[in-house]
Amino acid sequence: MGKLSVTVPGDVQSRKDQSEAYFRSASFDGNIIVSYREAKDGEARPRLTAFLQNFIASYGSVDHVVSIQEGECRGMSISTEVYHDRSMMRYTYVESRVVASPTNIFYVTVETEVAPNKPLHTEMVTQIITSMKVTK
């Protein structure tokens, strides 16, 4: 297992480093982070727990988590909402999908701001997250 593909909106601006690609989409006012990490110890699966811990440390909570299995890869789908004001009208919706093969961990995270004048584009977030494919 070694290649990750994700479909992103056509209006994105991007930048890349060695193992991460960052995309900014104007069509739904969101960020998309695509990444992989090689498990140098040859055992990526325990890193799913570390990913979940980092997710909680970064965003403060988890509202929803589901285990997933794709072939020989195990993983999880995680989402949360980070509120920016007491009225709970403005927040950042975050959804991640992470899978671990025996030697690598791959993930896609989508962050999008939601406010009374900025609706949550659920369909677009779902299309991005579910387009994630890990192949040999």
DAHUQUI-V112959 format. One record per residue. N is the residue number from 1. RES is the residue in one small letter. BURIAL is + if it has 9 or more other C-alpha atoms within 8 Angstrom, else -. D_FIRST is the distance of its C-alpha to the first C-alpha in Angstrom with 2 decimals. Layout:
N_RES_BURIAL_D_FIRST ; N_RES_BURIAL_D_FIRST
This chain:
1_m_+_0.00 ; 2_g_-_3.72 ; 3_k_-_6.47 ; 4_l_+_8.86 ; 5_s_-_12.07 ; 6_v_+_15.27 ; 7_t_-_18.74 ; 8_v_-_21.52 ; 9_p_-_25.29 ; 10_g_-_26.93 ; 11_d_-_29.28 ; 12_v_+_26.95 ; 13_q_-_27.65 ; 14_s_-_24.71 ; 15_r_-_24.12 ; 16_k_-_21.12 ; 17_d_-_20.56 ; 18_q_-_17.89 ; 19_s_-_15.24 ; 20_e_+_17.14 ; 21_a_+_18.76 ; 22_y_+_21.96 ; 23_f_+_23.62 ; 24_r_+_27.16 ; 25_s_+_28.39 ; 26_a_-_32.14 ; 27_s_-_32.05 ; 28_f_+_31.17 ; 29_d_+_31.93 ; 30_g_+_28.56 ; 31_n_+_25.82 ; 32_i_+_22.10 ; 33_i_+_19.76 ; 34_v_+_16.10 ; 35_s_+_14.15 ; 36_y_+_11.22 ; 37_r_-_11.91 ; 38_e_-_10.59 ; 39_a_+_11.93 ; 40_k_-_14.24 ; 41_d_-_15.49 ; 42_g_-_12.26 ; 43_e_+_12.88 ; 44_a_+_11.61 ; 45_r_+_13.24 ; 46_p_-_16.75 ; 47_r_+_15.89 ; 48_l_+_16.16 ; 49_t_-_19.81 ; 50_a_-_20.12 ; 51_f_-_18.77 ; 52_l_-_21.39 ; 53_q_-_24.02 ; 54_n_-_23.39 ; 55_f_+_23.61 ; 56_i_+_26.92 ; 57_a_-_28.15 ; 58_s_-_27.50 ; 59_y_+_28.88 ; 60_g_-_31.23 ; 61_s_-_30.27 ; 62_v_+_28.00 ; 63_d_-_29.63 ; 64_h_-_26.95 ; 65_v_+_23.78 ; 66_v_-_21.91 ; 67_s_-_19.16 ; 68_i_-_16.45 ; 69_q_-_14.13 ; 70_e_-_11.54 ; 71_g_-_10.58 ; 72_e_-_9.22 ; 73_c_+_8.78 ; 74_r_+_12.17 ; 75_g_+_13.80 ; 76_m_+_17.11 ; 77_s_+_19.18 ; 78_i_+_22.06 ; 79_s_+_25.17 ; 80_t_+_28.47 ; 81_e_+_31.56 ; 82_v_+_33.13 ; 83_y_+_36.84 ; 84_h_-_38.83 ; 85_d_-_42.36 ; 86_r_-_44.50 ; 87_s_-_45.12 ; 88_m_-_41.41 ; 89_m_+_41.62 ; 90_r_+_39.19 ; 91_y_+_35.69 ; 92_t_+_32.12 ; 93_y_+_29.67 ; 94_v_+_26.17 ; 95_e_+_23.16 ; 96_s_+_19.61 ; 97_r_+_16.44 ; 98_v_+_13.87 ; 99_v_+_10.76 ; 100_a_+_9.24 ; 101_s_+_6.33 ; 102_p_+_7.99 ; 103_t_+_7.51 ; 104_n_+_7.42 ; 105_i_+_9.68 ; 106_f_+_10.10 ; 107_y_+_13.55 ; 108_v_+_16.22 ; 109_t_+_19.86 ; 110_v_+_22.88 ; 111_e_+_26.35 ; 112_t_+_29.46 ; 113_e_+_33.12 ; 114_v_+_35.37 ; 115_a_+_39.18 ; 116_p_-_42.13 ; 117_n_-_41.90 ; 118_k_-_38.05 ; 119_p_-_36.60 ; 120_l_+_33.10 ; 121_h_-_31.13 ; 122_t_-_29.25 ; 123_e_-_28.14 ; 124_m_-_26.59 ; 125_v_+_24.76 ; 126_t_-_23.45 ; 127_q_+_22.38 ; 128_i_+_20.40 ; 129_i_+_18.73 ; 130_t_-_17.98 ; 131_s_+_16.71 ; 132_m_+_13.52 ; 133_k_-_10.57 ; 134_v_+_6.83 ; 135_t_-_5.58 ; 136_k_-_4.15
